[in-house]
Amino acid sequence: MYEDLGKKFLDVLATIGTYIPSTPRPAKKPDLYKRIFWTALVLIAYLIMSNIPLVGVNVVTSPQVLLMNIVFAANTGTLTQLGIGPIVTAGLVLELLAGAKLIELDITDPEDKKLFTLAQKGFAVLLGVVEAFGLVLSGSLWYSVGQGGVVVSNAPPFPIMLLDAILLAASTVIIIMMDEMVQKGWGIGSGISLFITAGVISGIAWELGGWFEQAGKVIWAGLIPSALMVGLDKVIIGNPLGLPKVPGTQIGAMPDLIGFLATIAMIILIAYLSSVKVNVPVAMHRMRGLRTKIPLNLLYVTNIPVLLAAIVFANVQAIAQSAPNSPLAQLAYFLSPPRGLLMVIHEPLRMLVYSVALTLLSIAFGILWVELSGLDPKTQARNLIESGMQIPGARTDPRHLERVLAKYIYPLTILSSIIVAGLVIVADIFGAYGTGTGLLLATMILVQYYTMLSFERAIETYPLLRKILGE
């Protein structure tokens, strides 16, 4: 019964998806430089959208980099207020339903894969419309804090609110089309990864040299201007000594030198761990038992578990924005990390709750991702046998191979999930710029882009490789 309901649910979402404009695939794969050009063009378009304010909304720079804005590549009060939130949330929900077997899908089947893609697209648009109207009608875009901490709403007339809702919904469709354009061969990688990376880099740039307005006065909060104003020795930790305490911000909330050094150290560490391999010995029957090794990444699940956990946290924060004094807002507060040593010392319980929640969710999502993405022992065992390989000492029975591989894959999945969660937690404890989650996502995405560009460059240089690889 649940499978039938799940199938009907997918069909309805896929029907919605068919009505959304789609980017066609190029008749011939563009060369590398053309794809770099289109990728850059999409990124520039997104950044322009991120700087166009909604009608009647006063965009005020926040003194703190928000996890929600980093994960959703969003900019509060602009056309990218929702960012990639509807897209990644739609994908997460459908993957959870598939993981719970409420939706029967075989992603290796082209028809099922097409159905899933259309359903995800339709669901993303549906979520975008619901979130756009919900956000605007809640009036949270126009909330301001008055005297005594009282929340005051200065919402404009209803026609302007309706226009903003339509603009946000239309922006979601445009973002989906731009992501499709990059993924379908016009660009390199994916639009979602591109937007997240751009958002993280923007956050790091702001923490290095940014400013914001407070009561009509410009306050320089970035590390560089703060150091120039009061001296580098006074911005080592927490709020710069000698600068006035910024109203509405917590102790240690401003960027500091320790956070800058932590950012550099974490980038190097994440890039290094991304290259570490765990070798599984195999033998090739087709080459008279020639023995070799299959390298598995130490970070077997890459950044996926943290990304999915961050999407959950960011959605809680997004919903809590419309109810700033509710229990949900308190939950959202504890699911966002205190960043920097002073804030961690000041709020140890909040850091503990966030750390435990992130680690447990990362492990759960890591296992789920392995099962759904074809990285599980059963699929890997089948691939080994089909390629003529065998683990030395193991029979060619797929079930036996599966049990042997499970001894490697599941511990590696749990270990890698804990490692990536730990990297994020440590980065936030030391106040790394761009948030721990953003730094992990951006660094691993940039490593993947470097690998893709190196591969594409090799194919462009040696055309024979294109024929060998069937490109």
N, C-alpha and C positions, 0 to 999 in steps of 0.2 A: 504493500500500500504506500509506504513512504517513498519507495523508488518511483512509483507512478506520479506521486505528487511532486517529487523532485524534478522529474522529467518535464512535467507540465510547467513547473516554475521556470525551468531553463528555457523552454519553448517561448513562454511569454516574454522573458527578458531578451531572448534572441530576436523576437519579432520587433521589439522596441529598437534593438541595435541595428536592424536592417534599414530603419528610417533615418538613421544618423548619417550624414555625409561621410564617405570613406575615401581615404587617400589611395589611389591606384598604385600598384607596383610598377616600377620602371620597366619598359619593354626590354631594355638592355642595361645591365648593371653599370652605373656610372663609374668613372675612374676615381681613384682615391681622393684627388684634389677637389673634384666636384662634390663628393660626399662630405669632405671637410667643410666646403663652402656652405652646403645646405644645412649641415649641423650647426655651424656658426650662426647662420641666418635664423634658424629656429630658436637658438639660445638668445640672440639679440631681441627677437620678437617677444620672448617670454620676459626678458628683463624690462622691456618697454612697458608691457602690461603690468609688471610689478611696480611701476612708478606712475601709473595713471589712477588717481583717486576716484572712488565712487562719488556719485553726486550727493552733495550735502554732508560728506564725511570729512572731518578734519584729521588728516593723517599726522600722528605725533610719534616721533621716534622714541622707542622704549629704551630705558637705560639697561635692560637685560635682554639677552638673546634667549628666546623661548624655544623649548623642545618642539612644541606644536608647529611653529613656523619653520623650523629646520627640517623636520620629517616630511611635512606637507609642501615644502618649498614655497611657503606662503608669505605674503606681505600684508599685514593688517591694514584694512581700510582701502585696499586697492582692488583692481580687477582680479588679482590672484589671491584674494582673501581666502578662498577655499583651496587654492593650489592644486596639488595632485591628490588631495584627500579623498575625493569621491572615487578616483581610479584605484588607488591602492586599497581602500576600504572594500570596494566591490570585489577585487581579487581575493582579499583575505577571507571575506565571508563565504565566497563560493568554494575556496579551497578547504575551509573548515567543514562545509557541508559535504564536500567530496570525501574528505578524510573520515568523517563520521558515517560514510556510506549512505547518507540520505540522498545523494545524487550518484547514480551509477554512470561513470564515465571511463573511457579508455583513451587517454591523451595520445597514445600512439596511433589510434585510428584517426585518419584525416577528417572524417565527418564529425566525430565527437570533438576533435580539437577545434574545428570551425564553429561548432555549436557553442562550445565553451567560450571562445573568443568573442562571438557575437553577444552572448549572454552577459559577459563581463562588461562589454561596451554599453549595452542597454542598461544594465544595473548601475554603472557609473553615472550615466546621464540622469537616471531616476534619482539616485542619491544626490547628485548635484542640484537638481531642481528642489528636492525636499530641503536640503541644507540651506540653499540660497533663500528660500522663502521663510524657513524657520529662523534663520539668523536675522533677517531683516525685520520680520514681524516681532521678534523678541525685543528689538530695540537695543541689543547689546552693542551695536556699532556706534551708538550715540551715548553710551554710559559715560559718566564722569563722576569722580569722587568729590563731594562737597565737604563742607565743614562737619567735623565730627565723624568723618568716614561714611556719611550718608551717600548712597548711590543715587545720582540724579540722571534722568534721561532727557536729552534735548532732541528728541526725534523730529524729523521734518514732516511736512504734510504727506498723507498717504500716497498720492501719485508719485512723489519722488522715491518713497520707500519701494513702491511697486517697480519703478524703473531700475532701482539698484538690484532688486531680486532678479529681474530679467537679465541684467548685465552679468550678474554672477553666474546664472545658469548658462548663458551664451558663452561665457569665458570657459566654463567647464568643457563644453563641446569643442571649442577651439583648441584647448589644451590636449584633449583626446586626439584630435586630428593631427596636431603637431607631433605627439608621441608616435602615432601610427606612421607618419611620414618618415621619421627617423628609423623606426624598426623595419619598415618594409623595403629598405634598401636605398632610400635617398640619402640617408645619413649614416652615422656610425654609432653602434651601441643602441641605447634606448633614450627616448626623451625624458622619461622619469628619472633615470640615473643622472642625466645631464642637468636637470632642474635642481635635483637635490644637491649635487656638487656645487652648482652656482650659488645656491642658498647658503651652503656651509662656508664657502670662500667669502661671500659677502659678509657673513657673520664674523669671520676671523678679521676681515679688513676693518669692520666697525670697531671691534675690540682693540685693534691696534691704533686706530686714529679717529674714532667716531665721536659724535656729540649728540645732544638732545636738548630740547627746550623744557624749561621748568619755570612756570609762572612768567612766561614771556622773556626769560633770560636763557641765553645759550650756555650750556654747561659742557665742557670738554671732558669726556669720560674715558677716551682711548688711552692706551699705555703711553704712546709717543707724546701726545700733547701734555698729558699729566706729568710725565718725566721732565719735559722741557719747562713746565711751570714751577715744579717744586723740587726737582732733582731726582735722579734715578734711584738713589738710596732710600727715598721716601715712598716708592711705589713697589717695594719688594713683595708685600703681602697685604691683601685687603684694600680698603679704601685708602687712596693716597693721603699721607699725612700732610697737613697744611692746607688741604682743600676742604671746603665746607661739606658737611654731611648732606647728602642728597635726600630731600624729603620723599617718602614713599618707597625707598629702597632699603634692603636689609644690610646688615653688617657684612662687610667683605664682598659685596655684590659687584663692585667695580673690577675691571680687568687689572691684573697685576703682573709683576715680573715672573713670579713662580708659575703662573698660568702660561705665560709665553714659553718658558723653558720646558714646561710639561707638554705643551703642544708640539714642539720640535721633537722631544724624546718619544712621544707616542706615535708620531708619524713614522719615525725610523723603526720603532718596534713593530708596528702594525705591518709595514711594508716587508720587514724581515720575516715575520711569522707567516705572511702570505706566501712566501717562497719555500717554507720548510715542508719536506715530504716525508711520508711514512711508506717504506717500500714493502710490497707483498711479493714473495718469490713465486714465479710461475714457470711452467715448462710448455714448450710448443711442440705438439705431436707432429705437425706438418713439417717441422724442420729437425726430425730425429731427436726429439727431446731436448732441444736447445733451451737452456735455462736463462731466464731474464727476470726482471722485476717490474711490477706495476706500481708507479708512484701515486699514492693517495695524499692529498693535501692535509697537513696537520689541521688547518682550519677547514675541515671537510665540508661544513655547511656554510662556509664563507660568512657574509654578514647578514644572511637571511633571518636567523632567529631573532637577532637584536632589532632588525628592521620591522619584523612583524610585531614584536613586543612593543616597540616604540609607536607603531600605528595604533595599537590598542590604547596606550597611554595618551597619545595625542587626541584620539577621538573622545576620550573621557574629558580631557581639557577643553576641547572644542564645545562639547555639549554643556560643560560647566560654565562657559562664558555667559550663557543666557540666564544663569541662575547663580549669581556671585555669592549669595549668602546661604546656599543650600548645602546639605550633607555631601552632595556630589562634588561641590566645589572643594570641600575638605579632602575628599578622596583624591581629586585631581592634584591638590597641593602635595599630598604625600607620594604621588606617583611622578612627581617632577623632582629631580635631585637638587639638593643644596650644593652650589658650585663654589669651590674654593675652600681652603683649610679653615678659615675663620667661620664660614657658614656651617661647615661640617661639625666643628667644635660647638657651635652655638645650637645646632639642631641635629644631634646624633640619632634620635629616634626616626626622624624623617629620612635620613640617609640609610638607616637600617631597613626600614620598610621598603624603600625604593630598591635597595640592593637585593633583598630577598625576592621581591616581586619580579624584578628583571631577570634574575638568575633562573628562577623556576619557570617563568614563561619562555625564556630562551631555550631551556632544555626541552620543554614540551613542543615548541614550534620547530626545534631542530629535528626531533624525531618525526614529527608530522611532515616536514619538508622532504626528508630522506625517503619516506614512504610514497609521497605524491610525485616526486620528481624523477623517479627511476634510479635513485642512488641506493636503494635498499639491497640487501644481500641476494634476494631471489632474482631480481633483474640483472644484477652484476654477474651472478653465477651463469645465467642463461647467455649473457653476452660473452663470457669467457669461453664457454663450450662452443658457441657459434663461430668464434674467431680462432678455434683450434688450440686454445690454451688450457692448461690445467695446473692446479696447485700441486707441487711435488708431494707424493705420499697420499694424495686424495684420489678417490675414484671419480670417473666421469659422470657419475650420477648427480644430476642437478641439485637434489636435496642434500646430498653430502657436501657438495661444494658450497651450497647456501649456508650450511651450519658452520663450515670453516670460515667463510667470509664474515659471517655474523660476529665471530670472535674479534674481528678487526673493526668492522664498520660501526656497530652499535656503541662500543666504548669510545671510538673516535668521534662519533656524533655527539655523545654526551660531553666528552672532554672539550671538543671544539666549541660547543655551545657555552660551556662554562668559561672558556678562555675569552671568547669575544665579549661575553657579559662582563667578565672581570676587567677587560681593557677599558670598557666604557665607564665602569664604576671608578677605577683608579684615575682615569682622566678627569672625571667630574670632581673627585676628591681634591685634586690639585688645581682645579679651575682651568683646565685646558680650554683654549678658545674654540668657539663653534659648537660647544657641548661635546661630551664624550661620544654620544651616539652619532652626532654629525661628523665628528672627526673620523670615527671608524668607517662610516659609510663612504665619506668622500675619499679617504685614502685608498680603500679597497676598490672603489670605482675607478679612481685614477690609475691604479695598478692594472686593472682590467683593460682600461683604454690604452695604456702603454703596450700591453700584450697584443691587443687587436691592431693597433697602428703598426707595430713591428711586423705582424703577420701580413697585413695588407701591403706594407711596403715591400716585403720580400716577394710577394706574388707579382706586384707591379714591376719589380726589378728583373725577376726570372719568370717569364711567361710560361715556361715549361711546367712550373709547379702548378699553375692553374689547371692544366690538362691532367696532371697526375692526381690532383685533389678533386677533379670534377667540378671545378668552379665555372 
